[in-house]
Every structure is written in C-alpha cells, then in structure tokens.
Amino acid sequence: MMSIAQLLQAAEFIDRREREAEHGYASTLPEPDDYLRKRIKSKKSQGNRSTHNELEKNRRAHLRNCLEKLKDNVPLTTDTTRHTTLGLLTKAKTFIKVKSYAHDIKHLTRVTCHAKLKHHNLSCIFRFMIWTLKSFN
C-alpha cells in the first residue's frame, strides 16, 4: 500500500518527466524523502521571499518619498521634466554647499561688522582718554 507522500512524489516525477520529454532532457527518480524536504523548504522559502519582497517594496517606497521631498527643496533646472537620482543628489550636494557658504559669509560679515564697531568704540574711548589727559596737563 502506497502512502500519500509516495503518490504525490510519483505524480511529481511523472509531470517532470513529461515536461522534460518535451525539451529532450532525461529524468531521474527522486530520492524517497526528497519530495517532503522540498515541500517544507519551499513553503518556508516562499514565506521568506514574500517577507523580503514586502520589506524591499517598503524600502523603495520610502526612498522614492525621500527623493520627492528632496526634489521639492532643491532648485532644479527646467530643461528636463525627469531627473535622475544621481543628478538630483549631485544638485542637492551643490545646493547645500552654496547655502553653507552663504551662511558662512553672513556670519563672517556679522563678525566683521561687530569687530569694526568695537574698534570704533575703543578708538573713541582712546581719543577721549588722550584728550582728557591733554586737558589736565
């Protein structure tokens, strides 16, 4: 008497042999427990694959969302309607450098202005002190 697993294994063998006969391949008999191991493995690997595919889909969606936000914040040329990821990242890098330089220039301008004002005030105080000393002499 044959078990269900053996019947399934035999049916798979016959199907495979018929498919391979269409392509001219030779078929060998599978190992006795090979079918059961493949069934268990394939269910597990399908679960892993579907989980991986879902995670990859979410990762790509998040990346696409981030690139859209970046596209909204970086000034782009209007010569093309579609921008590559590399082009977008390069323009973003340049934009950030320019903004950083502009921020540095504003900061240095403020510091210079403050230093000039301090110098002017100290100069006035120094002149006043000299004038005061001269008037007592």
C-alpha positions in Angstrom: 0.0 0.0 0.0 1.4 3.4 -1.0 1.3 6.4 1.3 0.0 9.8 0.1 3.6 11.2 0.1 4.7 8.5 -2.2 1.8 9.0 -4.5 2.5 12.8 -4.7 6.1 12.0 -5.3 5.3 9.7 -8.1 2.9 12.2 -9.7 5.5 14.9 -9.5 8.0 12.6 -11.1 5.6 11.8 -14.0 4.8 15.5 -14.5 8.5 16.4 -14.5 9.3 13.6 -16.9 6.6 14.7 -19.3 7.9 18.4 -19.2 11.5 17.3 -19.7 10.5 14.9 -22.5 9.1 18.0 -24.4 12.6 19.6 -24.0 14.6 16.5 -24.6 16.0 16.2 -21.0 16.5 12.9 -19.2 14.7 12.5 -15.9 15.9 10.5 -12.8 13.9 9.1 -10.0 14.0 11.4 -6.9 15.2 10.3 -3.6 12.5 8.9 -1.3 12.4 11.8 1.3 13.5 14.4 -1.2 9.9 15.4 -2.0 8.9 16.1 1.6 12.0 18.1 2.2 11.4 20.2 -0.9 7.8 20.8 0.1 8.8 22.0 3.6 11.7 24.1 2.3 9.6 25.7 -0.5 6.9 26.8 1.9 9.5 28.3 4.2 11.4 30.0 1.4 8.2 31.4 -0.1 7.4 32.9 3.3 10.9 34.4 3.5 10.8 35.6 -0.1 7.4 37.3 0.3 8.6 38.9 3.6 11.8 40.1 1.8 9.8 41.3 -1.2 7.4 43.3 1.1 10.4 44.8 3.0 12.1 45.7 -0.3 8.9 47.3 -1.6 8.6 49.4 1.6 12.2 50.4 1.4 11.8 51.6 -2.2 8.7 53.5 -1.4 10.4 55.3 1.4 13.4 56.1 -0.8 11.1 57.4 -3.5 9.3 59.6 -0.9 12.6 61.0 0.3 13.7 61.8 -3.2 10.4 63.6 -3.9 10.9 65.7 -0.7 14.4 66.5 -1.8 13.2 67.4 -5.3 10.8 69.9 -3.7 13.5 71.6 -1.6 16.3 71.7 -4.2 16.1 74.2 -7.1 16.2 72.2 -10.3 16.7 73.3 -13.9 13.6 73.4 -16.0 15.2 72.0 -19.1 14.0 68.4 -18.3 10.9 67.1 -16.6 12.5 64.0 -15.3 15.7 64.0 -13.2 17.9 61.0 -12.4 18.6 60.1 -8.8 22.3 60.8 -9.3 21.6 64.2 -10.9 19.2 65.1 -8.1 21.7 64.1 -5.4 24.5 66.0 -7.1 22.4 69.1 -7.3 21.4 68.7 -3.7 25.0 68.5 -2.7 25.9 71.6 -4.6 22.9 73.4 -3.2 23.9 72.5 0.3 27.4 73.7 -0.2 26.2 77.0 -1.7 23.8 77.5 1.2 26.6 76.7 3.7 29.0 79.2 2.0 26.2 81.8 2.1 25.6 81.1 5.8 29.4 81.4 6.4 29.6 84.7 4.5 26.7 86.1 6.5 28.3 85.0 9.8 31.7 86.5 8.8 30.0 89.7 7.8 28.3 90.0 11.1 31.6 89.2 13.0 33.4 91.8 10.9 30.8 94.4 11.5 30.9 93.7 15.2 34.7 93.9 15.2 34.6 97.2 13.3 32.0 98.7 15.8 34.1 97.5 18.7 37.2 99.0 17.1 35.4 102.3 16.6 34.1 102.4 20.2 37.6 101.6 21.6 39.1 104.2 19.3 36.6 106.8 20.5 37.4 105.9 24.1 41.1 106.1 23.5 40.8 109.5 21.8 38.7 110.7 24.7 41.3 109.5 27.2 44.1 111.2 25.3 42.0 114.4 25.1 41.3 114.2 28.8 45.0 113.7 29.7 46.0 116.6 27.5 43.4 118.9 29.1 44.8 118.2 32.6 48.3 119.0 31.5 
